[in-house]
């Protein structure tokens, strides 16, 4: 099975998306933050959403958040840049290892802006394979996170 960037779609901010997110829920703060984030943005169906996903039929099987970070808030790129923060990339367990995570990240890369993410759950090798480089750890800035950065060619 081949997975492509074209399968990645923006997720609508609505109650169906909220229900789909419950299938991803684990028992940690990171998972609760994703649901809290959706609830905080739950306004109407056509609101511009930071959430992107991949479906298998009608089932949401992979998701990520992609937040726009203004240049004035950038703490990772020199010189400071308008960039994305890729947060909470997750694929349902039975779909892992089939290219869905790669397709989500390739979608983010296709937008052509620098990206900052945090390697979670021993995912460092995945981020390196996707072209990200570990950021120099700064205790006060990173506070236990494991930041990785990606720059588009020519920037």
N, C-alpha and C positions, 0 to 999 in steps of 0.2 A: 504494500500500500504506500503510495506517495502522498505526502502532506505538503501543501503549498501555502504561501503567504496569502493567496487569494481566499483561503478558507477562514481567515481571521476577519471578524466583523466587530464594529463597535457594539457594545451591549447597551440596550435601552435601560434607563433608570425607571424601573417600575416594579410592581409587586411580583411579577413572574420571575424577573431577574433575582430579586431577593430570595425567592423560593429556590431557584436554581443554586444560588450561593450556599444555601444550607447543606447541600449535598457535599460540599467541599469542607465543611466545618470540622475542625479538629478541636482538641481541648486546650489550645494555647492562646496567648494574647495576640499573636500575629493573625490568627484566623478570625478572632473576634474583632480585630481592628478593621478587617475587610468588610465585615457585616456592618459595623458601626459607620464606616465610611459610606457605604451604600445608603444606609438609613438617613445619614446627615444630608445626602445629596438627593434624596427621594422627593422630587418636586413634581415632575410630569414626564410622560413617556418620551417626549422629543427633546429633553434637555441634553445638552452636550455632555457626554459621559467620558470619564477617564478610564472606563472599564472596556476590555476587549476580550473576546472569547472565540472558541472553536466548538462547533456542534457536531455530533454524530446523530443524524436525523434531528429529532427534537430535543436531544439530551445535551446539555452543556457539559463538555468533557475537559475543557481547559480554559484558564482565565489568567488575566494579568491586569494590573493598573498601570497607567502611564500618565504621570503628572507633569505638567509644564512648570518648570522652575525658571523664574525671571533671573536675568543676569545679576541684579543687585543682591539676590539671595544665594548665589553660587559660592560654595565653599570648597569646591573640588578642582575646578579647571583654571589654568593659568594661561592667558588672562581669563577673567571671569566670562562665562558664556551663558546664553539662554540655552537650557538643555532640558532633557526629560529625566525623571526618576522612574525607573521601572521597578515596581513594587509588587510583591506577592504573586509571582509566577507560580501557577499550580496546575497540575494535570491529575485527573482522577486516577487512582492506583491501577486500575485495569487497562488504562490507556498509555501508561508510561513506557518509555523506550521505543515509541513508534513514530517519533518526529514531531509530535504536536507542540512540545515546548520549544523546539528549534523553530518551528513555523511562527509561533508567537513572537519570539525574539527577533527573527528575521523581519517580521512586519515592523517592529519598533525601529530596527536599523534602517529600514527602507525610508523612513521619514527624514533621514539625513541630518539629524541634530545629535550633538553629543549626548551620551546616556550615562547615568550613574545608577548602580544597583547595589544590593548587598547579597553576598553569597550566603545562603542559609542551607541548613541540613546537608552539610558536606558537599555542596554543589560547585566548589571552586573549579574543578576540572571542566564542568559544563561551560562556565563563563569564559574560561581561557579558550576552549574550543570555539566559542562564538566570537572570539576576537577581543574580549575585554582584558584589561590589565589591572592587577591589584593596585589600589591607591596606597600611597604612603600613609600608614596609620598615624592619626593624630588623636591622642587620648581625649582631649576636651571636645573635639569635633565629632569623633566617631563613636564614642561611648559604647564600646563592646560590639559594634557592628563590624562587618567585613566588607568594606566598599570596593567595588570594581568599576572601572571607567572604560568607556568606548568613545573614540573620536572618529568621525567620518574622514575619509581621505581628503586631504587638501585643507582641512581646518586646523 
